[in-house]
């Protein structure tokens, strides 16, 4: 809301029980002489072929590693942080490259092989990774959450509300990230997709019970127009990368625990709600004399000073 306002069916196949009268399954234990001196030509051959190894896997993983590290030096550092094995970036990295059931593969020239591969563009791969970082930054517990572990705000929230749409899926599920709850997308042109590629344009995670910080990586969701995270327990500073989003027109971070100053605003921003936080300083002026398109500003019960630009 805005501010103020499977089970899998597994069919077990059993072999014949001992003592069956069915001659089709009756066997006779071989004698010792057969095993030592007998003719082995009648025994079934032992498979000797090695399991099939995807010749493109190492190349794809190397490309994914380079792509995710290219997001920013801080992202790369967090992925490599040996002192902290649970940075949101490291957890999201391990998830998307290892145990994400969507099995996305960066296109490195490997054959499509019908539906055996889920080839995606760099933009799609980064988009899913960034949402993974956001999830872990806000208290998500990863694959443990689906195994009954509590205190995951994303899963706890879904368990307490009745959704009328079967299309709403939990974060980190195998479904397209645009089906995850709170995420809205629309198609944008892509040379590899006839109907366009779905990109995130809106995130609404208001009053979900989130606790954490907004990661800098959110600035890579470059098509986002609307972000609403009102009424949570989010703390830390507002990332400057959020205000650089070129399409962002609506931002609601009210009723949280943000500290620090307000970064320079996006030139397209029209609605800004920062009320009931612990922000300080003044409302920034546009860089290089750039004028804002801001129409609504809610900033009461903060600690702001100085004139409005």
C-alpha positions as CSV (number, residue, x, y, z in Angstrom):
1,X,0.0,0.0,0.0
2,X,1.0,3.6,-0.5
3,X,2.0,6.0,2.3
4,X,-1.0,7.4,4.3
5,X,-3.3,5.8,2.8
6,X,3.2,-28.0,-4.3
7,X,3.3,-30.5,-3.8
8,X,5.0,-32.9,-6.3
9,X,3.3,-36.3,-6.9
10,X,6.0,-38.9,-6.9
11,X,5.0,-42.4,-8.1
12,X,7.2,-44.9,-6.5
13,X,8.0,-48.0,-8.6
14,X,8.7,-51.1,-6.6
15,X,10.4,-54.3,-7.8
16,X,9.0,-57.7,-7.2
17,X,8.9,-58.9,-3.6
18,X,11.0,-61.8,-2.5
19,X,9.2,-65.1,-2.8
20,X,7.2,-64.2,-5.9
21,X,5.8,-66.9,-8.0
22,X,6.2,-64.9,-11.2
23,X,8.8,-66.7,-13.2
24,X,9.6,-63.5,-15.1
25,X,11.4,-62.2,-12.0
26,X,12.8,-65.5,-10.7
27,X,16.6,-65.6,-10.6
28,X,19.0,-68.2,-9.3
29,X,22.1,-67.2,-7.3
30,X,25.3,-67.9,-9.3
31,X,27.6,-70.6,-8.0
32,X,31.1,-69.8,-6.8
33,X,32.5,-71.7,-9.8
34,X,30.6,-69.4,-12.2
35,X,32.1,-66.3,-10.6
36,X,35.6,-67.7,-10.7
37,X,35.9,-69.9,-13.7
38,X,32.7,-69.4,-15.6
39,X,31.9,-67.7,-18.9
40,X,31.2,-64.0,-18.3
41,X,29.9,-63.4,-21.8
42,X,26.3,-63.9,-20.6
43,X,26.5,-61.4,-17.8
44,X,25.2,-57.8,-18.4
45,X,27.9,-55.4,-19.3
46,X,28.9,-52.8,-16.7
47,X,28.4,-49.2,-18.0
48,X,31.7,-47.5,-18.6
49,X,30.7,-44.2,-20.0
50,X,31.3,-41.1,-17.9
51,X,28.3,-38.9,-17.0
52,X,27.6,-36.1,-19.4
53,X,29.3,-32.9,-18.5
54,X,28.0,-29.6,-19.9
55,X,31.0,-28.2,-21.8
56,X,29.6,-24.7,-21.5
57,X,29.1,-24.7,-17.7
58,X,32.5,-23.4,-16.7
59,X,32.4,-20.7,-19.3
60,X,28.9,-19.6,-18.2
61,X,29.8,-19.5,-14.6
62,X,32.9,-17.4,-15.4
63,X,30.8,-15.0,-17.4
64,X,28.2,-14.8,-14.5
65,X,31.0,-14.2,-12.0
66,X,32.5,-11.3,-14.1
67,X,29.0,-9.8,-14.7
68,X,28.0,-9.7,-11.1
69,X,31.4,-8.3,-10.0
70,X,31.1,-5.6,-12.6
71,X,28.1,-4.1,-10.8
72,X,30.4,-2.2,-8.5
73,X,33.7,-2.6,-6.6
74,X,31.7,-2.8,-3.4
75,X,29.6,-5.7,-4.8
76,X,32.8,-7.6,-5.7
77,X,34.3,-6.9,-2.3
78,X,31.2,-8.2,-0.5
79,X,31.1,-11.3,-2.6
80,X,34.7,-12.0,-1.6
81,X,34.3,-11.0,2.1
82,X,35.9,-14.0,3.9
83,X,35.4,-12.3,7.3
84,X,31.6,-12.3,6.8
85,X,30.2,-15.4,5.2
86,X,26.7,-14.0,5.2
87,X,26.8,-10.7,3.3
88,X,23.7,-10.2,1.3
89,X,25.8,-10.0,-1.9
90,X,27.6,-13.3,-1.1
91,X,24.4,-15.1,-0.3
92,X,22.6,-13.8,-3.4
93,X,25.7,-14.8,-5.5
94,X,25.7,-18.4,-4.1
95,X,21.9,-18.6,-4.6
96,X,21.8,-17.5,-8.2
97,X,24.9,-19.5,-9.3
98,X,24.3,-22.6,-7.3
99,X,20.8,-23.4,-6.0
100,X,18.4,-21.1,-7.8
101,X,15.8,-23.6,-9.2
102,X,15.2,-21.3,-12.2
103,X,18.7,-22.4,-13.4
104,X,19.3,-19.2,-15.4
105,X,22.2,-19.4,-17.8
106,X,24.0,-16.4,-19.3
107,X,24.1,-16.7,-23.1
108,X,27.7,-17.4,-24.0
109,X,27.0,-19.0,-27.3
110,X,25.8,-22.4,-26.0
111,X,23.0,-24.1,-28.0
112,X,19.5,-23.7,-26.7
113,X,18.7,-27.4,-26.9
114,X,15.0,-26.9,-26.8
115,X,13.8,-26.3,-23.2
116,X,16.9,-27.8,-21.6
117,X,18.5,-24.4,-21.2
118,X,17.1,-21.2,-19.7
119,X,19.3,-18.7,-21.5
120,X,18.9,-15.1,-20.4
121,X,20.4,-11.7,-21.1
122,X,22.8,-9.9,-18.8
123,X,20.0,-7.5,-17.8
124,X,17.7,-10.3,-16.7
125,X,20.5,-12.0,-14.7
126,X,21.4,-8.8,-12.9
127,X,17.8,-8.0,-12.2
128,X,17.2,-11.4,-10.5
129,X,20.5,-11.1,-8.6
130,X,19.6,-7.6,-7.3
131,X,16.3,-8.7,-6.0
132,X,18.1,-11.6,-4.3
133,X,20.4,-9.1,-2.6
134,X,17.4,-7.0,-1.6
135,X,15.8,-10.1,-0.1
136,X,18.9,-11.0,2.0
137,X,19.4,-7.4,3.0
138,X,15.9,-7.3,4.5
139,X,16.1,-10.4,6.7
140,X,15.4,-13.1,4.2
141,X,16.6,-16.6,5.4
142,X,17.2,-18.2,2.0
143,X,16.2,-21.8,1.2
144,X,15.8,-22.5,5.0
145,X,12.6,-20.4,4.9
146,X,10.8,-22.8,2.8
147,X,11.8,-25.6,5.1
148,X,9.9,-24.2,8.1
149,X,12.4,-21.8,9.6
150,X,10.6,-18.8,11.1
151,X,11.5,-15.1,11.3
152,X,11.7,-14.7,7.5
153,X,9.6,-11.5,7.0
154,X,8.8,-12.4,3.4
155,X,7.5,-15.8,4.1
156,X,5.9,-14.8,7.3
157,X,4.0,-12.0,5.5
158,X,2.6,-14.3,2.8
159,X,1.5,-16.8,5.5
160,X,-0.7,-14.2,7.2
161,X,-2.5,-12.7,4.2
162,X,-5.0,-14.3,1.8
163,X,-3.9,-13.7,-1.7
164,X,-6.6,-13.8,-4.4
165,X,-4.1,-14.5,-7.2
166,X,-2.3,-17.7,-7.8
167,X,0.3,-15.8,-9.7
168,X,1.8,-14.3,-6.5
169,X,4.9,-16.3,-5.7
170,X,7.4,-16.0,-2.8
171,X,10.9,-14.5,-3.2
172,X,13.6,-16.8,-4.4
173,X,11.1,-19.3,-5.9
174,X,11.8,-20.9,-9.2
175,X,9.2,-18.6,-10.9
176,X,10.1,-15.5,-12.9
177,X,11.1,-12.8,-10.4
178,X,8.3,-10.6,-11.9
179,X,5.8,-13.1,-10.3
180,X,7.3,-12.6,-6.8
181,X,5.0,-10.7,-4.4
182,X,5.4,-7.0,-4.4
183,X,7.2,-7.0,-7.8
184,X,5.6,-5.5,-10.9
185,X,7.1,-5.6,-14.4
186,X,6.5,-4.6,-17.9
187,X,8.1,-5.7,-21.2
188,X,10.8,-3.6,-22.7
189,X,12.4,-4.2,-26.2
190,X,15.1,-6.8,-26.4
191,X,16.7,-8.2,-29.5
192,X,16.4,-11.8,-28.2
193,X,12.8,-11.6,-27.2
194,X,10.0,-11.1,-29.7
195,X,7.5,-9.8,-27.1
196,X,10.1,-7.9,-25.1
197,X,11.9,-8.7,-21.9
198,X,10.1,-8.2,-18.6
199,X,11.9,-5.7,-16.4
200,X,11.0,-4.4,-12.9
201,X,9.2,-1.1,-12.8
202,X,7.6,-1.2,-9.4
203,X,8.4,-2.7,-5.9
204,X,5.8,-2.4,-3.2
205,X,6.9,-4.0,0.1
206,X,5.1,-1.6,2.5
207,X,4.1,-2.8,5.9
208,X,5.7,-6.2,5.5
209,X,7.9,-6.3,8.6
210,X,11.2,-5.9,6.8
211,X,14.3,-5.2,8.9
212,X,17.6,-4.2,7.3
213,X,19.1,-1.8,4.9
214,X,18.5,-0.9,1.2
215,X,21.5,-2.2,-0.8
216,X,23.3,0.0,-3.3
217,X,22.7,-2.6,-6.0
218,X,19.1,-1.4,-6.2
219,X,20.4,1.3,-8.5
220,X,20.8,-1.4,-11.2
221,X,17.0,-1.7,-11.6
222,X,17.2,1.1,-14.1
223,X,13.6,0.9,-15.4
224,X,12.0,1.2,-11.9
225,X,9.4,3.9,-11.6
226,X,7.9,3.3,-8.2
227,X,9.4,2.1,-4.9
228,X,7.3,1.9,-1.8
229,X,8.7,0.5,1.5
230,X,6.6,2.5,3.9
231,X,6.1,1.3,7.5
232,X,8.9,-1.2,8.0
233,X,12.0,-1.3,10.3
234,X,14.5,-0.2,7.6
235,X,17.6,1.7,8.9
236,X,20.8,3.0,7.6
237,X,21.2,5.7,4.9
238,X,19.2,6.1,1.7
239,X,21.6,4.9,-1.0
240,X,22.6,7.5,-3.5
241,X,22.2,4.9,-6.3
242,X,18.5,4.9,-5.7
243,X,18.2,8.6,-6.5
244,X,20.0,8.1,-9.8
245,X,17.3,5.9,-11.3
246,X,16.3,7.7,-14.5
247,X,12.6,6.6,-14.5
248,X,11.9,6.9,-10.7
249,X,8.8,9.1,-10.2
250,X,7.4,7.8,-6.8
251,X,9.4,7.0,-3.7
252,X,7.9,6.2,-0.3
253,X,10.3,5.4,2.5
254,X,8.1,6.9,5.3
255,X,7.8,5.5,8.8
256,X,11.2,3.8,9.0
257,X,14.5,4.5,10.8
258,X,16.6,6.1,8.0
259,X,19.5,8.3,9.2
260,X,21.9,10.6,7.5
261,X,21.2,13.1,4.8
262,X,18.9,13.0,1.7
263,X,21.0,12.3,-1.4
264,X,20.5,14.4,-4.5
265,X,17.1,13.7,-5.9
266,X,16.2,12.1,-9.2
267,X,15.3,14.7,-11.7
268,X,12.1,12.7,-12.6
269,X,10.9,12.3,-9.0
270,X,7.4,13.7,-8.5
271,X,6.3,12.1,-5.2
272,X,8.6,11.8,-2.2
273,X,7.6,10.5,1.2
274,X,10.3,10.5,3.9
275,X,8.1,11.3,7.0
276,X,8.8,9.8,10.4
277,X,12.5,9.0,9.9
278,X,15.7,10.2,11.6
279,X,17.0,12.1,8.6
280,X,19.1,15.3,9.1
281,X,20.5,18.1,7.0
282,X,18.5,19.9,4.3
283,X,16.6,18.9,1.2
284,X,19.3,19.0,-1.5
285,X,19.3,21.3,-4.4
286,X,19.4,20.0,-8.0
287,X,22.9,19.5,-9.3
288,X,24.1,22.0,-11.9
289,X,21.0,24.0,-11.5
290,X,18.8,21.2,-12.6
291,X,15.1,21.7,-11.6
292,X,13.1,19.1,-9.8
293,X,9.7,17.9,-11.0
294,X,8.7,17.3,-7.4
295,X,5.0,17.8,-6.7
296,X,4.5,16.2,-3.3
297,X,7.0,16.1,-0.4
298,X,6.2,14.7,3.0
299,X,9.0,15.1,5.4
300,X,7.4,15.8,8.8
301,X,8.8,14.4,12.0
302,X,12.3,14.3,10.7
303,X,15.2,16.5,11.8
304,X,15.7,18.4,8.6
305,X,16.9,22.0,8.6
306,X,17.4,24.9,6.1
307,X,15.3,26.3,3.3
308,X,13.5,24.2,0.6
309,X,15.2,24.4,-2.8
